[in-house]
Amino acid sequence: MKKKKFSLKNILFLVVIALLIIPQTRTPIQVAINKLKVQIFSPSAFAKADQAQLEPFTYKVSSIDGLSRNAEIGQGKVTFISYWATWCPPCIAELPSIEKLYADYGNKVDFVLITNEKPDKVKRFLERKQLNIPAVFPEMETPELLFERSIPTNYIIDKTGKIVIKEKGAADWNSTEVRETLDKLIATN
């Protein structure tokens, strides 16, 4: 019987598998892979016929500081809704692009970045990542048309409540295409 030799390829494969199993190395690897996706993928608007219509409603949320606020969806202002979590690698990968979009459109678009985690955990995460985004916590059930089991799931909703963009998974939200879509939606009466 011949003994099998371990080739460099087999050893490298085992190292990669071990790195993906160990929690301390798995998340950074997954974030890096999702950052690559963010670099090449930008969401685009649905065709008008494919845009779902939400009944205008008030999304009741609270801030990190515990202050209640109402996000008026489909009631005259463009809205960006994101469902995310601090432990989610695709979320971590796309948050910097959302932050850049928020920096430029925060006064023209209502950003509602929803997480179900504890406020103190979210606050520490945002400080550690040096992110300045308006994270909020739901005070009501997610409306049926916005409910998804996967995160991140992001929506751009026009002034009348039409879902213009819906994207699951990491994406570049600071792209020219997204900015042009927002500019058109903001300019629409």
C-alpha positions as CSV (number, residue, x, y, z in Angstrom):
1,M,0.0,0.0,0.0
2,K,1.2,3.4,-0.9
3,K,1.0,6.3,1.5
4,K,-0.7,9.4,0.1
5,K,1.3,12.5,0.2
6,F,-0.2,15.8,1.1
7,S,0.3,18.2,-1.7
8,L,0.5,22.0,-1.2
9,K,-2.9,22.2,-2.8
10,N,-4.5,19.9,-0.2
11,I,-2.8,21.7,2.7
12,L,-4.0,25.1,1.4
13,F,-7.5,23.7,1.0
14,L,-7.5,22.5,4.6
15,V,-6.2,25.8,5.9
16,V,-9.0,27.7,4.0
17,I,-11.6,25.3,5.5
18,A,-10.2,25.8,9.0
19,L,-10.3,29.6,8.6
20,L,-13.9,29.5,7.5
21,I,-14.8,27.3,10.5
22,I,-13.2,29.5,13.1
23,P,-15.6,32.3,14.0
24,Q,-12.9,34.9,14.5
25,T,-11.6,34.5,11.0
26,R,-14.9,33.5,9.2
27,T,-16.6,36.9,9.6
28,P,-13.7,39.0,8.2
29,I,-13.4,36.6,5.2
30,Q,-17.2,36.8,4.5
31,V,-17.1,40.6,4.8
32,A,-14.2,40.8,2.4
33,I,-16.0,38.6,-0.1
34,N,-19.1,40.7,0.2
35,K,-17.0,43.9,-0.2
36,L,-15.9,42.5,-3.6
37,K,-19.6,42.1,-4.5
38,V,-20.3,45.7,-3.4
39,Q,-17.5,46.9,-5.7
40,I,-19.1,45.3,-8.8
41,F,-22.9,45.2,-8.1
42,S,-25.3,48.1,-7.9
43,P,-29.0,47.7,-7.7
44,S,-31.3,49.1,-10.3
45,A,-34.9,50.3,-10.4
46,F,-37.7,47.9,-11.3
47,A,-39.6,48.5,-14.5
48,K,-42.7,50.6,-13.7
49,A,-45.0,47.6,-14.3
50,D,-43.0,45.6,-11.7
51,Q,-43.1,48.2,-8.9
52,A,-45.3,47.0,-6.0
53,Q,-47.5,49.7,-4.4
54,L,-47.6,50.1,-0.7
55,E,-50.6,51.6,1.1
56,P,-49.2,54.8,2.7
57,F,-48.4,54.1,6.3
58,T,-46.5,55.3,9.3
59,Y,-43.6,53.2,10.4
60,K,-43.1,53.5,14.1
61,V,-39.5,53.2,15.1
62,S,-37.2,54.4,17.9
63,S,-33.6,55.8,17.8
64,I,-30.5,54.5,19.6
65,D,-31.4,57.0,22.4
66,G,-34.8,55.5,22.7
67,L,-36.7,58.4,21.1
68,S,-39.8,57.4,19.2
69,R,-40.2,58.7,15.7
70,N,-42.5,58.1,12.8
71,A,-41.3,57.4,9.3
72,E,-44.1,58.4,6.9
73,I,-43.9,55.9,4.0
74,G,-45.6,56.9,0.7
75,Q,-46.7,60.2,2.1
76,G,-44.7,62.7,0.0
77,K,-41.0,61.9,0.7
78,V,-38.7,59.3,-0.9
79,T,-37.7,56.6,1.7
80,F,-34.7,54.3,1.9
81,I,-35.4,51.3,4.2
82,S,-32.8,48.8,5.2
83,Y,-33.2,45.7,7.3
84,W,-29.7,44.8,8.7
85,A,-27.8,43.5,11.7
86,T,-24.3,44.0,13.3
87,W,-23.4,40.3,12.9
88,C,-24.3,40.1,9.2
89,P,-21.3,40.1,6.9
90,P,-23.2,41.4,3.8
91,C,-24.6,44.2,5.9
92,I,-21.2,45.1,7.2
93,A,-19.9,45.2,3.7
94,E,-22.6,47.5,2.3
95,L,-23.0,49.9,5.2
96,P,-20.1,52.2,4.1
97,S,-21.9,52.8,0.8
98,I,-25.2,53.5,2.6
99,E,-23.4,55.9,4.9
100,K,-22.0,57.8,1.8
101,L,-25.5,58.0,0.3
102,Y,-26.9,59.1,3.6
103,A,-24.3,61.9,3.9
104,D,-25.4,63.4,0.6
105,Y,-29.2,62.6,0.6
106,G,-30.0,62.5,4.3
107,N,-31.9,65.8,4.1
108,K,-33.8,64.8,0.9
109,V,-34.6,61.1,1.6
110,D,-35.9,59.5,4.8
111,F,-33.3,56.9,5.8
112,V,-34.8,54.2,8.0
113,L,-32.1,51.6,8.8
114,I,-33.9,49.0,10.9
115,T,-32.3,46.4,13.2
116,N,-33.7,44.2,15.9
117,E,-30.7,44.1,18.1
118,K,-30.1,45.8,21.4
119,P,-29.4,49.6,21.1
120,D,-26.2,49.5,23.2
121,K,-24.8,46.7,20.9
122,V,-25.7,48.7,17.8
123,K,-24.2,51.9,19.3
124,R,-20.9,50.1,20.1
125,F,-20.8,48.6,16.6
126,L,-21.4,52.0,14.9
127,E,-18.7,53.6,17.0
128,R,-16.2,50.8,16.3
129,K,-16.9,50.9,12.6
130,Q,-17.0,54.7,12.6
131,L,-20.3,54.8,10.9
132,N,-22.7,57.7,11.1
133,I,-26.0,56.2,10.0
134,P,-29.5,56.6,11.5
135,A,-30.0,53.2,13.0
136,V,-33.5,52.6,14.3
137,F,-35.5,49.9,16.1
138,P,-39.0,48.8,15.1
139,E,-41.9,49.5,17.4
140,M,-44.4,47.6,15.2
141,E,-44.6,44.6,12.9
142,T,-43.0,44.8,9.5
143,P,-45.6,45.4,6.8
144,E,-46.3,42.3,4.7
145,L,-44.9,43.8,1.4
146,L,-41.6,44.7,3.2
147,F,-41.2,41.4,5.1
148,E,-38.3,39.2,4.1
149,R,-36.4,36.6,6.0
150,S,-33.0,37.5,4.7
151,I,-30.8,40.4,5.6
152,P,-29.7,42.8,4.3
153,T,-32.9,43.7,2.4
154,N,-33.1,47.3,1.2
155,Y,-35.8,49.3,-0.4
156,I,-36.1,52.6,-2.2
157,I,-39.7,53.7,-2.0
158,D,-41.0,56.7,-4.0
159,K,-43.1,59.6,-2.6
160,T,-46.4,57.7,-3.3
161,G,-45.3,54.3,-1.8
162,K,-44.1,52.5,-4.9
163,I,-41.2,50.1,-4.3
164,V,-38.8,51.3,-7.0
165,I,-35.8,49.2,-5.8
166,K,-35.7,46.1,-3.7
167,E,-32.4,44.3,-3.1
168,K,-31.4,41.4,-1.0
169,G,-27.8,40.9,-0.2
170,A,-24.8,43.3,-0.3
171,A,-24.8,46.0,-3.0
172,D,-23.2,49.4,-3.8
173,W,-25.8,51.9,-2.7
174,N,-23.5,54.8,-3.5
175,S,-23.4,54.1,-7.2
176,T,-24.2,56.5,-10.0
177,E,-27.2,54.5,-11.0
178,V,-28.7,54.6,-7.4
179,R,-28.0,58.4,-7.2
180,E,-29.6,59.0,-10.6
181,T,-32.7,57.1,-9.5
182,L,-32.9,59.1,-6.2
183,D,-32.5,62.3,-8.1
184,K,-35.4,61.5,-10.4
185,L,-37.6,60.4,-7.5
186,I,-36.8,63.5,-5.5
187,A,-37.6,65.8,-8.5
188,T,-40.9,64.1,-9.2
189,N,-44.0,65.9,-7.8
